[in-house]
Amino acid sequence: MPLTMLRPDEQTGPVVSSHSTQRSAVRASSGALFVLRVIALVAVLGSRAGSGENRSINQQIDRVMARGSEPGDPGFAVLVKQGPKIVFERGYGVREFGKPAKITPDTNFRLASLTKQFTAMATMLLVHDGKLHYEDRLSDIWPDFPAYGRAITVYQLLTHTSGLPDYETLMEAEEKAHGPRWSAENQIQDPEVLALLKAQTSGVFPPETKWEYSNSGYVILGMIVAKVSGMSYGEFLEKRIFRPLGMRTTIVYVKGKNQVANRAYGYTREDGTFKPTDQSATSATLGDGGIYSNVRDLAKWDDGLTSYALLDKQQMSQAWTPVRMPDGSPYYWPGNATDNREGPPKVVDYGFGWFLDAYQGRVREYHDGESVGFRSTIERYVKDNLTIIILSNRTDRSPRALGEGIADLILSSP
């Protein structure tokens, strides 16, 4: 059902707002997501019953998003597309707690792990250029990489099947042995991640024997993009992705080298108030989480993916094909569960920077992002021509659950 456009100048009312480390994004509780989705749908149904059938869907979306928060709280930016048309966009809350600047569709948030799909695209572009191959190994890129890197390929890095040690775990071990080293003020940088990995003698499992979400893998991919292209990671993305798609305010943020315009700062709710948690010791790494963007620029990214503006359909098909073991059998989530949910083993459906598991039987490409003060999601319901993007500068709500609630609302409408 088509929606009526809600203009940015119609923004009124408060917000329901729905990586700590980026890796926790994929370990968030499915049970919590389900509960939040049910709450969102109850709000939708209540508003529908109270106002009659004439209330438009965009008003119901607005009620879902605006429920449970005050206008002066950190909040959200939301954008909904049906095909190429933006049918709903709005900001809720403030960019910085205690200050008046409101969140709008142009507000830039830290994307955290949503960055991974851009790192994957940059890698694919270099493969397209013939400068890189999916079969290239870490020892091909860095000849001094330890012997275990001879078995790790670019393809395995893209699909989280490399077995590279988690750099945050290595940071903890390093600080336990030698004392405090990193903090929000003295953040770990990409070359330090590489040095920690080079100091190891093995991975955590042999490549392509397990699947385990890896921020290390995507930090290394970002460094590969820079090394192979001869540009910085940020320069390459600007030249080959952001500029061609018209993403004019999206940047790879490097402190001291560039500035984030219209920036939202991150917060965590504690003891009934919001505490600043904008940066952590791991917030400066690039390929796994270093991009800042806004929902309007991400709508252009979505358009570019749909129209195959950067790579053709055949080339993109690998990004959206679930990874499988060499014998064709599926990978399963670690611990015989997904998102910490008890139950039978669940298959991992992951491509290059995208989760690919269906939602309510509908084909979906999505990824969440999570860092100390931010949560984000992009959900593409491919056959339904529906895309939902939610960026947040608070951590006490789940954008994915809210996005799924919006999808339920729209896709169930006659």
C-alpha positions as CSV (number, residue, x, y, z in Angstrom):
1,M,0.0,0.0,0.0
2,P,1.5,3.4,-0.9
3,L,2.1,5.9,1.9
4,T,1.7,9.6,2.1
5,M,4.9,11.5,2.4
6,L,5.7,13.1,5.8
7,R,7.8,16.2,5.2
8,P,10.7,17.1,7.5
9,D,8.9,20.3,8.4
10,E,6.1,18.3,9.9
11,Q,8.3,17.0,12.7
12,T,6.6,17.3,16.0
13,G,6.4,15.1,19.1
14,P,8.7,12.7,20.9
15,V,10.4,9.5,19.9
16,V,10.5,5.8,20.8
17,S,14.1,4.9,20.2
18,S,14.3,1.5,19.5
19,H,29.8,-2.3,18.9
20,S,29.5,-1.2,24.0
21,T,31.5,-3.2,21.2
22,Q,30.6,-3.7,17.6
23,R,30.6,-7.4,17.8
24,S,27.7,-7.3,20.3
25,A,25.5,-6.1,17.4
26,V,25.1,-9.7,16.2
27,R,24.6,-11.1,19.7
28,A,21.7,-8.9,20.7
29,S,18.8,-10.9,22.1
30,S,16.3,-12.1,19.5
31,G,13.9,-12.5,22.4
32,A,14.3,-8.8,23.2
33,L,13.8,-7.9,19.5
34,F,10.6,-9.9,19.5
35,V,9.3,-8.3,22.6
36,L,10.0,-4.8,21.2
37,R,8.4,-5.7,17.9
38,V,5.3,-6.9,19.7
39,I,5.2,-3.7,21.7
40,A,5.5,-1.7,18.5
41,L,2.7,-3.6,16.9
42,V,0.5,-3.2,19.9
43,A,1.0,0.5,19.7
44,V,0.1,0.4,15.9
45,L,-3.1,-1.6,16.5
46,G,-4.1,0.6,19.4
47,S,-3.7,3.7,17.3
48,R,-5.7,2.1,14.5
49,A,-8.5,1.1,16.7
50,G,-8.7,4.5,18.4
51,S,-8.7,6.5,15.2
52,G,-10.6,4.4,12.8
53,E,-9.5,3.0,9.4
54,N,-8.9,6.5,8.0
55,R,-5.7,7.0,9.9
56,S,-2.9,6.8,7.4
57,I,-0.1,4.3,7.8
58,N,2.5,7.1,8.1
59,Q,0.7,8.5,11.1
60,Q,0.7,5.0,12.7
61,I,4.5,4.7,12.0
62,D,4.9,8.1,13.6
63,R,3.1,6.9,16.7
64,V,5.2,3.8,17.0
65,M,8.4,5.8,16.6
66,A,7.4,8.7,18.9
67,R,6.2,6.5,21.8
68,G,8.2,6.2,25.0
69,S,10.6,9.2,24.9
70,E,10.7,12.9,25.4
71,P,11.5,15.5,22.7
72,G,14.7,16.5,24.5
73,D,16.1,13.0,24.6
74,P,18.6,11.5,22.1
75,G,16.6,9.7,19.5
76,F,16.3,8.6,15.9
77,A,16.2,9.4,12.2
78,V,13.9,7.2,10.2
79,L,13.4,6.8,6.4
80,V,11.1,4.4,4.6
81,K,11.3,3.8,0.8
82,Q,8.9,1.9,-1.5
83,G,10.8,1.4,-4.7
84,P,12.7,4.6,-5.5
85,K,10.2,6.8,-3.6
86,I,10.8,8.0,-0.1
87,V,7.4,7.7,1.6
88,F,8.3,8.5,5.2
89,E,11.2,10.4,6.7
90,R,11.5,12.1,10.0
91,G,13.8,12.9,13.0
92,Y,13.0,12.4,16.6
93,G,14.8,13.8,19.6
94,V,18.1,15.8,19.8
95,R,21.5,15.4,18.3
96,E,23.2,16.2,21.7
97,F,21.5,15.8,25.1
98,G,20.9,19.1,26.8
99,K,21.1,21.1,23.6
100,P,18.3,22.2,21.3
101,A,19.5,21.0,17.8
102,K,16.9,18.5,16.6
103,I,17.6,15.3,14.8
104,T,16.5,15.5,11.1
105,P,16.9,13.2,8.1
106,D,20.2,15.1,7.4
107,T,21.7,14.3,10.9
108,N,24.8,12.2,10.6
109,F,25.2,9.2,13.0
110,R,28.1,6.7,13.5
111,L,27.0,3.7,11.4
112,A,29.1,1.2,13.4
113,S,28.8,-2.2,11.6
114,L,26.6,-0.8,8.8
115,T,30.1,0.3,7.6
116,K,30.8,-3.4,6.7
117,Q,28.6,-3.3,3.6
118,F,30.7,-0.4,2.2
119,T,33.9,-2.1,3.0
120,A,32.6,-5.2,1.2
121,M,31.6,-3.0,-1.8
122,A,35.1,-1.4,-1.9
123,T,36.6,-4.9,-1.9
124,M,34.4,-6.0,-4.7
125,L,35.2,-2.9,-6.8
126,L,38.9,-3.7,-6.5
127,V,38.2,-7.3,-7.6
128,H,36.2,-5.8,-10.5
129,D,39.3,-3.7,-11.4
130,G,41.5,-6.8,-11.4
131,K,43.7,-5.4,-8.6
132,L,42.5,-7.9,-6.1
133,H,41.1,-11.5,-6.1
134,Y,38.8,-13.3,-3.7
135,E,41.4,-16.1,-3.5
136,D,44.3,-13.7,-2.5
137,R,45.7,-14.6,0.9
138,L,46.8,-12.4,3.8
139,S,50.4,-13.5,3.1
140,D,50.0,-12.2,-0.5
141,I,49.0,-8.8,0.8
142,W,51.6,-8.7,3.7
143,P,54.4,-11.2,3.1
144,D,55.6,-10.8,6.7
145,F,52.2,-12.0,8.0
146,P,52.6,-15.2,10.2
147,A,52.2,-18.6,8.6
148,Y,48.6,-18.9,9.6
149,G,47.8,-16.1,7.2
150,R,48.7,-18.3,4.2
151,A,45.4,-20.1,4.6
152,I,43.2,-16.9,5.0
153,T,41.6,-15.5,1.9
154,V,39.9,-12.2,1.1
155,Y,36.7,-14.3,0.5
156,Q,36.9,-15.7,4.0
157,L,37.4,-12.2,5.5
158,L,34.2,-11.0,3.7
159,T,32.1,-13.9,4.9
160,H,33.4,-14.1,8.6
161,T,34.9,-17.6,8.0
162,S,38.6,-16.7,8.3
163,G,39.1,-17.6,12.0
164,L,41.1,-14.4,12.6
165,P,41.3,-13.7,16.3
166,D,39.0,-11.0,17.7
167,Y,41.1,-7.8,18.1
168,E,39.2,-6.7,21.2
169,T,40.1,-10.0,22.9
170,L,43.7,-9.4,21.9
171,M,43.5,-5.9,23.3
172,E,42.3,-7.3,26.6
173,A,45.2,-9.8,26.8
174,E,47.7,-7.1,25.9
175,E,46.5,-4.8,28.6
176,K,46.4,-7.6,31.1
177,A,50.0,-8.4,30.4
178,H,51.4,-4.9,30.1
179,G,48.9,-2.5,31.7
180,P,46.3,0.0,30.3
181,R,47.1,1.1,26.8
182,W,43.9,2.1,25.0
183,S,40.9,4.4,26.0
184,A,38.3,6.6,24.4
185,E,41.0,9.3,24.3
186,N,43.8,7.0,23.1
187,Q,42.0,4.7,20.6
188,I,43.4,1.7,18.9
189,Q,44.2,2.4,15.2
190,D,44.1,0.1,12.2
191,P,47.9,-0.5,12.1
192,E,47.8,-1.6,15.8
193,V,45.1,-4.1,15.0
194,L,47.3,-5.5,12.3
195,A,50.3,-5.7,14.6
196,L,48.2,-7.6,17.2
197,L,47.2,-10.1,14.6
198,K,50.7,-10.5,13.3
199,A,51.8,-11.3,16.9
200,Q,49.6,-14.4,16.9
201,T,50.7,-17.8,15.8
202,S,47.3,-19.2,14.8
203,G,43.7,-18.3,14.2
204,V,40.9,-19.3,16.6
205,F,39.8,-22.0,14.1
206,P,40.9,-23.3,10.7
207,P,39.5,-21.2,7.9
208,E,36.1,-22.3,6.5
209,T,35.4,-24.8,9.3
210,K,33.2,-22.4,11.3
211,W,31.4,-19.1,11.0
212,E,32.1,-16.4,13.6
213,Y,31.4,-12.7,13.2
214,S,34.7,-10.9,12.9
215,N,35.4,-7.2,13.3
216,S,39.1,-8.1,12.9
217,G,38.3,-9.3,9.4
218,Y,36.7,-6.1,8.3
219,V,39.4,-3.9,9.8
220,I,41.9,-5.9,7.7
221,L,39.7,-5.6,4.6
222,G,39.7,-1.8,5.1
223,M,43.5,-1.9,5.2
224,I,43.6,-4.1,2.1
225,V,41.5,-1.6,0.3
226,A,43.9,1.1,1.2
227,K,47.1,-0.9,0.4
228,V,45.8,-2.3,-3.0
229,S,44.2,1.0,-4.2
230,G,47.1,3.3,-3.2
231,M,44.6,5.6,-1.4
232,S,43.4,5.9,2.1
233,Y,40.3,3.8,2.9
234,G,38.3,7.0,3.2
235,E,39.6,8.4,-0.1
236,F,38.7,5.3,-2.0
237,L,35.2,5.2,-0.6
238,E,34.7,8.8,-1.4
239,K,35.9,8.4,-5.0
240,R,34.3,5.1,-5.9
241,I,31.1,5.0,-3.8
242,F,30.0,8.2,-2.0
243,R,30.6,10.6,-4.9
244,P,29.2,8.5,-7.7
245,L,26.0,7.9,-5.6
246,G,25.6,11.5,-4.6
247,M,26.2,10.7,-0.9
248,R,27.5,14.2,-0.2
249,T,27.7,14.2,3.5
250,T,28.8,10.6,4.2
251,I,32.4,10.3,5.4
252,V,34.9,7.9,6.9
253,Y,35.6,9.8,10.1
254,V,39.3,10.2,11.2
255,K,39.7,12.4,14.2
256,G,41.9,15.4,13.5
257,K,41.6,15.0,9.7
258,N,37.9,15.7,9.0
259,Q,34.7,16.8,10.7
260,V,31.2,15.3,10.8
261,A,28.6,17.9,9.8
262,N,25.3,17.9,11.7
263,R,26.7,15.3,14.0
264,A,24.7,13.2,16.5
265,Y,26.5,12.3,19.7
266,G,26.0,8.9,21.3
267,Y,24.4,8.2,24.7
268,T,23.5,5.4,27.1
269,R,20.6,5.6,29.5
270,E,21.7,5.0,33.1
271,D,19.9,5.7,36.3
272,G,17.1,7.5,34.5
273,T,19.2,9.9,32.5
274,F,21.5,9.8,29.5
275,K,25.3,9.5,29.9
276,P,27.6,10.5,27.1
277,T,29.1,7.4,25.4
278,D,30.1,8.7,22.1
279,Q,33.5,7.1,21.8
280,S,35.3,4.0,23.1
281,A,38.8,2.6,22.8
282,T,37.7,0.8,19.5
283,S,35.8,3.7,17.9
284,A,38.7,4.7,15.6
285,T,39.0,1.6,13.5
286,L,37.7,2.1,10.0
287,G,36.6,-0.9,7.9
288,D,34.5,-2.4,10.6
289,G,32.6,0.7,11.8
290,G,34.2,4.1,10.9
291,I,31.5,5.7,8.6
292,Y,29.2,8.5,9.6
293,S,26.1,9.0,7.4
294,N,22.4,10.0,7.5
295,V,19.2,8.3,6.3
296,R,18.9,10.4,3.1
297,D,22.4,9.5,2.0
298,L,21.7,5.8,2.9
299,A,18.6,6.1,0.7
300,K,20.9,7.0,-2.2
301,W,23.0,3.9,-1.3
302,D,19.9,1.8,-1.5
303,D,19.0,3.3,-4.9
304,G,22.5,2.5,-6.1
305,L,22.2,-1.1,-5.0
306,T,18.8,-1.5,-6.6
307,S,19.9,0.0,-9.9
308,Y,23.3,-1.8,-9.9
309,A,25.0,1.6,-10.3
310,L,28.4,0.4,-9.0
311,L,28.5,-3.2,-10.0
312,D,26.3,-5.3,-12.3
313,K,23.8,-7.9,-11.2
314,Q,26.1,-10.8,-11.7
315,Q,28.9,-9.2,-9.7
316,M,26.5,-8.3,-6.9
317,S,25.0,-11.7,-6.7
318,Q,28.0,-13.0,-4.6
319,A,27.4,-10.3,-2.0
320,W,23.8,-11.6,-1.6
321,T,24.5,-15.3,-1.7
322,P,24.7,-17.0,1.7
323,V,28.1,-18.4,2.5
324,R,28.4,-22.2,2.7
325,M,31.1,-24.6,3.7
326,P,33.4,-26.1,1.0
327,D,31.2,-29.2,0.8
328,G,28.1,-27.1,0.4
329,S,26.7,-27.6,3.9
330,P,25.6,-24.6,5.9
331,Y,27.4,-22.8,8.7
332,Y,25.6,-22.5,12.1
333,W,25.6,-19.7,14.6
334,P,28.2,-20.3,17.4
335,G,26.9,-22.0,20.5
336,N,24.1,-23.8,18.6
337,A,22.0,-20.6,18.7
338,T,21.5,-17.3,17.0
339,D,21.4,-14.1,18.9
340,N,21.8,-16.0,22.2
341,R,18.4,-17.7,21.7
342,E,18.0,-21.2,23.1
343,G,16.9,-23.8,20.7
344,P,18.2,-26.0,17.8
345,P,21.2,-24.9,15.7
346,K,20.3,-22.1,13.3
347,V,21.8,-21.7,9.9
348,V,23.9,-18.5,9.2
349,D,22.8,-16.7,6.1
350,Y,25.5,-14.1,5.4
351,G,26.9,-12.8,2.2
352,F,29.5,-9.9,1.8
353,G,28.5,-7.4,4.5
354,W,24.9,-8.4,4.6
355,F,22.7,-10.8,6.6
356,L,20.3,-12.6,4.3
357,D,17.9,-14.5,6.5
358,A,14.2,-14.0,5.6
359,Y,11.8,-12.3,7.9
360,Q,8.2,-13.7,8.1
361,G,9.0,-15.6,4.9
362,R,10.0,-12.5,3.0
363,V,13.3,-12.1,1.3
364,R,15.5,-9.7,3.2
365,E,19.0,-8.2,3.1
366,Y,19.9,-6.3,6.3
367,H,22.6,-5.4,8.8
368,D,22.6,-3.8,12.2
369,G,25.2,-1.5,13.7
370,E,26.0,-1.1,17.4
371,S,28.7,0.9,19.2
372,V,28.9,2.4,22.7
373,G,26.3,5.2,22.0
374,F,24.7,4.2,18.7
375,R,22.3,1.7,17.2
376,S,21.4,1.4,13.5
377,T,19.7,-0.8,10.9
378,I,19.0,-1.0,7.2
379,E,16.5,-3.6,6.1
380,R,15.8,-4.3,2.5
381,Y,12.7,-6.4,1.7
382,V,13.8,-7.1,-1.8
383,K,10.8,-8.6,-3.5
384,D,8.5,-6.1,-1.7
385,N,10.5,-3.1,-2.9
386,L,10.6,-1.9,0.7
387,T,13.6,-0.4,2.5
388,I,13.6,0.8,6.1
389,I,16.5,2.7,7.6
390,I,16.8,3.7,11.2
391,L,19.7,5.5,12.9
392,S,19.9,6.2,16.6
393,N,22.1,8.0,19.1
394,R,20.8,6.1,22.1
395,T,21.3,2.4,23.1
396,D,18.1,1.5,25.0
397,R,16.0,0.8,21.9
398,S,16.4,-1.7,19.0
399,P,16.2,-0.1,15.6
400,R,15.9,-3.6,14.0
401,A,12.8,-4.4,16.1
402,L,11.2,-1.1,15.2
403,G,12.1,-1.6,11.6
404,E,10.5,-5.0,11.6
405,G,7.4,-3.5,13.3
406,I,7.2,-1.0,10.4
407,A,7.6,-3.7,7.9
408,D,4.8,-5.7,9.6
409,L,2.6,-2.7,9.3
410,I,3.2,-1.9,5.7
411,L,3.4,-5.4,4.3
412,S,0.3,-6.5,6.0
413,S,-1.7,-3.6,4.6
414,P,-4.1,-4.4,1.7
